[in-house]
Amino acid sequence: MAFEPQKVYQTLAVAPIVPVFYHADATLTCQIIKACYEGGIRAFEFTNRGDKAKEVFKVLRQYISTNYPEMALGIGTIFNAQQAEEFIAAGADFLVQPVTSPDVADVCKAHNIAWMPGAMTISEVYNATVLGAEIVKIFPGNVVGSGFVKALKGPMPATKVMVTGGVEPTSESLKEWFGAGVSAVGIGSQLFPKNVVEAGNFEEITQKISALISYYQTLTK
């Protein structure tokens, strides 16, 4: 049974760092998930960016359900209703988009699945909230910058946003983005350097994530 939307949002409120990852090797991805969980991650976004995405996702769903039932598993890079239906059927707890698609919003609402659409302008953010988004993904963060989030919070102070793209796995980057007013951050390739992953040095990933989570907690005290 998928997480209820509010449970996903509550999970993000406690541990608002979301790894964004894709790999065609399901076994390796399970090791990445284990490293992330041990570091304190409770919401993981696997991206629909390869031919084997669905196949690997089904393995991840079983692995997480068996070993880490308190971790929410999301699917990213969803563009249309068909993709949304397929991954919800495969057990997605939440859906993340680089764009905002009304048909995907409808699917998520029908299945009671947390939906985080992508936006780049204030109009797009607003339109996403009208369609029912409780958290809007600002993407790409490296293009709009943290100043955009600060500006957005002026006319729309209650709007919750997660930024992806441009967030570095450093205390300075977390301070910049959370200080600007984001509710969560998605971190991709910089969290998983190719040489570290290929060497199987998953403990290094765990330690890096643990340090980031600890630093975030100091920001909220």
N, C-alpha and C positions, 0 to 999 in steps of 0.2 A: 504494500500500500504506500503510495506516494505521500510525502509530507504535505500537510495542509499548508496553503500559502502563508498564513500567519506564523506557522512554525518556521518556515524558511526565513521570513523576515526577522523573526526573533533570533534565529541562529546567526544571521548576518550581523545583527546588532551587537552580539557578544564577541564574535570573531569575524570582523568585517574585511578580512583579507581573503580574496578568492583566487586560487591558482587557475590559470587558463592554459590548457594543455591539450596537445594532440600527438599521438604516436600510433603507428600501425601495429605495433607489438603490444598485445594485450597483457602479457606477463610483465613486461617492463613497466607498463602504465600502472599495473596493480602495485608494483614496488614504489612507484612515484606516489601513489595514493597513500600507501602505508607511511612513507616518509613525511608526507604532508600532515596526515592525521597525528602522528607522534609529535609533530612540531606545534600542534594546536589548531590546525585547520578543521573547520566543520562544514564547509560548503566548497565543493570542487566542481569546476566547469570544464567538461570535456568538449572539444570543439568538433563540429561537423565539417571537417576540412580535408577528408581523404576518402578514397573508395571503400576503405574498411571501417569507416566510422561507426556504422550501425552494428557491425559484427563485434567490434571491440567494445562498444558501449554495453552490449548485452552481457559480456563477460564482466565488465566493471560493475554492472548493476548487481549481479549475483555475488561478486566478491565483497562489495560494500554492505549489502544486505546481511551477509553471513558474518562479516568481521567487524564492521563499523556502522551499525544500524542508526547511530545518532548523527552520521554524516549525510548531508544532503548532496545528491548527485544531480548536477544540471547539464544541459546540453546547450552549446553555443553555436553561433553561425547558422541560425535558422532564418529562412527567408519567406517560406510559404506554409500554407495550412497542411499540405500533404506531409512535409517534413515534420511539422509539429505533431501531427497525428501519429506518425511512425515512431517518433522517439518517446512520446507519452505512452504509447502502447508498450514500448521497451522498458518503461519504468523511470522516466525522467521526473525528478522532483521539482525542477524549475527550468524555464526556457529563457535564453538570452539571445537577443538579436543585435546585429550591427545597424539595423534600420527599424522602422516602426511599420508593421503590416497589420491593418485592421482584421484581416482574416485569421492571422495568428492569435490576435487578441481574443477573437471569438472562440477559437479552439480551446485556448487556455481557460477562458471563463467557463465554457461548457464542461471541461474536465476538472475544474477547480485546481488549477496548477498555477503556481507563481510565474509571472511574466515580467521580464525586464527588457523592454525594447530600447533600441539605440537611437540617439539624437545628437545633433551637432549645433543646432540653433535654439534660441529661446522659444521660437514658434513651434519647433519640432518637439521640444520638451513639453510644452503646454498641451499640444495635440495628443501626445502619448498619455498624459495624465487624464485627459478627457476620455480616452479609450479605456481607462481603468488601471493604468500602471501605477503601482505604489512606489516603485523604485525605477528611475529612468537611467539607462546607461549612457554616459557622455563618452562619445567615441568619434574620432581619436583624440585622446587627452593631450598627446604631445603637440597637436595642431592648435587646439583651442586654448590650452594653458590653464593654470589654476586661477588666473584672473577672471576667466569666463565664469567659473563657478561662483566666485565672490560677487560678480555682477548679477548673475542669475538669482542669487539669494536675496537681492534687493527687492524686486517685484514679486518673487515667488519664494518667500522664506521657509514655507512648510514643505516644499518639494524635496523629496529625498533622491539623491543621485549617487550612482556608482560610476567611477571613472575607470576606463580601461585604455591602455595605450599611453605610453609616456610615464607610467608609474614605475619607479625603480625600487628594487628591494633594499632600500637604505632608510635609515632613520630620518635623514634630511628630506627625502621625497615624501615619506609618510607625513611628516610634520607640515610640509607645504600643502599637500592635498587635503588632509583632514582639517588643517587650519583654515583652508578656503571654504570648508563646509560640506565636503562629501560625506556620505553615510557609509560607503564601502569602496574598496579599490579592487580591481582585477589586475593581476600581474602574470605575464606570460613568459616569454623566452628568457628574460633576464633572471627569472627565478630558477630556471633549469638550464644552466650553461651546457652546451653540447658535450664539451669534454668531460664534465662532471657526470652527466647522464651515461655517456658511453663507457666511462670507467666504472660505472656502478657504485659511485660514491654517494649513496643515498643519505648517509649520516650527515654529510655536509649540507644537504638540502634541509634536513630536519633541523639542524642547528641554526641555519640562516632563518628559517621560518619561525622558530621558537624565539629568536632574538627580536624579530619584527613584531610578533604578537606581544612580547613583553614590553617593547617600546610603545606600542599602541596603548597598552594599558596605563602607561605613565602619562600619556597625553590626556586621558579621560579622568584622571584623578583630580 
